[in-house]
Amino acid sequence: MNLADFDPLSGKRCEILDHQGVIVAQELRPPGLTDELVLELYDRMVMLRVADQQALTLQRAGRMGTYAPTLGQEAANIGSAAVLQPGDWLVPSFRETGAMLLRGVPIKLIYMYWMGSEWGSHYPSEVKVLPICAPVSTQTLHGVGLAWAGKLKQDHTMTLIYFGDGATSKGDFHEAMNFAGVFTIPCVFFCQNNQYSISVPRRVQTAAASLAQKAVAYGFPGIMVDGNDLLAVYTVTAAAAARARAGEGPTLIEAQTYRLGPHTTADDPSRYRPLEELKAQEPYDPLRRLRIYLTQQGLITEDSEQDRVVKYEGMAKDAAREAEAAISLNPDDIFDYHYAQMPPYVAFQKEYLHRILAARGESAGG
C-alpha cells in the first residue's frame, strides 16, 4: 500500500470493508491479510468486548474504580496492534485494552490497574508495553523516546504510540511530532479519533479539516482511515510500521471511529451528546460489519458465536476473581514504585501517611 495515495489534504480516507460487510477496495488488501487471520482478529475483538463489559459490570457493582470503556473502538485497537513484531513497543493511553491484551498483558493486570492496584502496571518482563497513561498525551513523548533509543541501537524495531483526538490539542503531542520528524524516528502515531475529548466534540477542538493533516507541518505522512474497518486499520498500520522499520521515519494515522459508550464510567454522555447521534452510529459497529462478512464467508455461525462469547465470559470472570484476590492493601505501594530512588518529598509524604495511620491505630499493611 502506498500511503501517499491518501494524502490527508485531499480528504481521502482508506476503507476496505464497508459497514454492510462488503469489500469495497480489494486492491488495497495485503496478501497476508487472509480470511483466516481476519477471523482470528475478530475473535480477539469479541474477547475485548466481553472483557470490557465485565469491567463495566465490576465498576457498577463497586468492585472497580473508574474505567474507560472501548465499546465501538475494537477494530482500531486490534487491527493496529496486530501488525507489531516481537521487538516492537506499544505505548498506550487509557483506551487501548484490546491492543494491550493482544500484546500479552493479562486481563487480570488490566483489571487490577482499574481497581487501583499499583501492581496492575507490573507486566511480565517479555511484554513490550508501557503502563496505561491517564495524563493526556504525555505518553507520546515517552513513545518517541523509546523509538529513538531503538534507532540509536539500530535494532530495526518501531514503536506504536496511541492517543485520542483530545491529545492533539496538547503541547506534548506537538513536541513529540516535531522531534520525531526532525530525527526520523521509527514510530507510528495512532490517533483513535472517537469524535469526543470527554465532552468536547472534535468539530470545536481544532480548525483543521482533519487531524491527520497535522503531520504535514512536521514533515511526514498522515493518513485517515475508517477506524471501524479492521481490514483498513490493519493495512494502513502495517504500511506505516514497514516505513518506520525501513528507516523512513514516522507516520500519523487518524483512525476515525466513534465512542459508543461514556468517556469513562464517571461520565454521563447524555449531557452533551444527543441520543439520535448515538443511534445513527450503531450500524457502523466494527463487530457488526465483520460478523456479516465472516458469516457470508462461512467462517462463523450463530452457534460458534455463542460458544465464543461464553468462553470469553468465563475467562473474564475468572480474571476478575484473580484480580480481586491479588489486590494489595498496603498504601506504601503508592509511594514505593515511582522512582528507582525515592526523592525526599515523596519520602516525606509516605512518612506523613504513616503518622496519620498510627494516630488512628492502623498500620500501613491494612
Secondary structure, DSSP 8 states (H G I E B T S, - for coil): --GGGG-GGGT-EE-SB-TTS-BS-GGGS-TT--HHHHHHHHHHHHHHHHHHHHHHHHHHTTSS------TT-HHHHHHHHTT--TT-EEE--SS-HHHHHHTT--HHHHHHHHTT-GGGG---TT--B-----STTHHHHHHHHHHHHHHHHT----EEEEEEGGGGGSHHHHHHHHHHHHTT--EEEEEEE-SEETTEEGGGT-SSS-SGGGGGGGTS-EEEEETT-HHHHHHHHHHHHHHHHTT---EEEEEE----S-SSTT--GGGTS-HHHHHHHGGG-HHHHHHHHHHHTTS--HHHHHHHHHHHHHHHHHHHHHHHHH----TTHHHHTS-SS--HHHHHHHHHHHHHHHHTT--TT-
